[in-house]
Amino acid sequence: MNNFVELIHKGETESLEFKESLRLKEELGQAISAFSNANGGSILIGISDAGTCIGVEIGRNTLEELANYIKRNTDPAIFPSMKTEQIENKEIVVIEVKVGSEKPVFFRNHAYKRVGKTNQRISSSEIRKLAKESGERIYWDEQVCEGVNFGDINERKVKWFLKDARKQRGLNLSEDAPIEEALMKLKLLRNGKLTNAALLLFFKEPMVLQSEVKCIRFSGNEPIKPYTDFQTIEGTVFDLVDKAEDFVLRNIRKSIRLVPGKVQREEKYEYPPDAIREAVVNAVAHRDYESPSKVQVRIFDDRIEIWSPGTLPDVITIEDLRREHVSVPRNPLLFKQLFWVKYVEDVGGGTLDMISQCRDWGIPEPVFEHISGAFVVTFRLPPTVGDLERLGLNERQIKAMDYIVKKGSISNKEYTSLNSISRKTATIDLTQLVTKGLLIRVGEGKRDIRYILPNYAKITQRITQNRDESF
């Protein structure tokens, strides 16, 4: 505390700024951008410009909300250190800002610099200069994890990894290699120190707050209590993936069917396990580890949602996920290690595999979307015959809906052949499905027109509404 009293008496400097109130978020954001683009600095909230301690009122979620505000409005996202201090029996907030590892750091689409005691907008020419001086980008997973040492690494996990990587991908590194040598050759050290990726992969005890997955099995189709199952999974990235997959498999149903040409019966999960695992792996591997949010697996009666903090890279769109696209890992160092043991493939085809697996399984294609700063993959069960009958569909239309779920789309010609009817009748039936909002017509010209499912959430909403109306 004495140090802060001395700092306050000296007044504001190039590395110290006072703010009277937590409500001055705009000015706080500008100061954080300015310090990040310079040599770092400290912001004391609850101190007047004249250096008088006036204090601030701090609620239960005040610091968390402020941290989220700064994260949402800075690019690259900044997570400054925050703490409270008592001065003259009054509480102040201390924000420590480090030098940005990737410059320039923007706040609300503008970059700032520290000039004396003020924060000033950076010109476009200065922005280009900063970006050039910043050099190669250092991703979060490549950054040094401070305060840890090789004693925090689980040697048994490293040996397992080396053995499996040799088997799966032919890694030219013996499982008996010394731990430091192995991590160095895997590029998991930076200047001889452990990176964040090394800790995520091989720690003895959980040391990275974000290394966690929340798994919830809801009762019904709404995200409300009571839960029928709940688990917070902690551990290495391998633990997160394997245990989250186990949680899903124990909370979804199996059906029993006769295998053609065989005496035995076969059990089949209602969702394709490989597609679920792929979505979980992606959520853990590509999440924004600078966000305090957690990966979530949410299971409902009619769907599974897998939430990953952070959105897609700018070079990839949601539409790109449904066609061949490049692989752009958010955490390239972590991704590389997962590749060695075949948790991922380095081709950008994971989403296409999920789509194909769902089609083969006879359920709708997964839905990819951004929701509240997270990337969400949703797997849904197809509507039952009873659901479709309640929507007023005839037998031909029900048959066609099942066909579209499995094949992805249908044309007028395919509808005609499927139901052995005239083209005119097919057109009437398909038009009714479009009017009911169950299908979308795409393409131009008679030969190119096809009918596809809209966002599957809309169909489910219509089914749910119809169920409610029928009671």
Secondary structure by P-SEA (a helix, b strand, c coil): caaaaaaaaacccccbbbbccccaaaaaaaaaaaaaacccbbbbcccccccccbbbbbccaaaaaaaaaaaacccccccccccccccccbbbbbbbbccccccccccccbbbbbcccbbbbbcaaaaaaaaaaaccccccccccccccccccccaaaaaaaaaaaaaaccccccccccaaaaaaaacccccccccaaaaacccccccccccbbbbbbbccccccccccccccccccaaaaaaaaaaaaaaabbbbbbbcccccbbbbbccccaaaaaaaaaaaaacccccccbbbbbbbcccbbbbbbcccccccccaaaaacbbbbbbccaaaaaaaaaacccccccaaaaaaaaaaaaaccccbbbbbcccbbbbbbbccccaaaaaaacccaaaaaaaaaaaacccccaaaaaaaacccaaaaaaaaaaaaaaccbbbbbcccccbbbbbcaaaaaaaaaaaaaaaac
